[in-house]
Structures are given as C-alpha cells and as structure tokens.
Amino acid sequence: MLHDVLTGLALTVFGSAGATAIGVMRASLAPQWSRICRLALGNVEPEFKPLSALPFAKTVRS
C-alpha cells in the first residue's frame, strides 16, 4: 500500500513539473513563433542600428 502511495506521489510531482516546464516553454516561444519560422526559412533580419548619441558640443551652456 505504501508503495502505491509513493508511486502516485512521484507521478504527481513529476507530472506537474513536466506540465509546468511545457507551459513555460510554450509561453516564451508563442510570441516569437512567426519570427522563428521566418528565420528557419532563411529570411535574415536587418541588422540592429542603435541610436546615435548626441554630441557633447551641442550642450547648452549658460
């Protein structure tokens, strides 16, 4: 009887951990799925160009 209880407990713990892991992966991949598909098909994204910093010479002095 104790063996059955421990088996049920183990299945519950590992089952819920697996369900949580799958849920987290799904939640993190779902918003990016179209981007992942585009990249897998070979469509390269344009490179990131950061905003240029304002030159220090344009600071206003009073």
Buried (B, 14 or more C-beta within 10 A) or exposed (E): EEEEEEEEEEEEEEEEEEEEEEEEEEEEEEEEEEEEEEEEEEEEEEEEEEEEEEEEEEEEEE
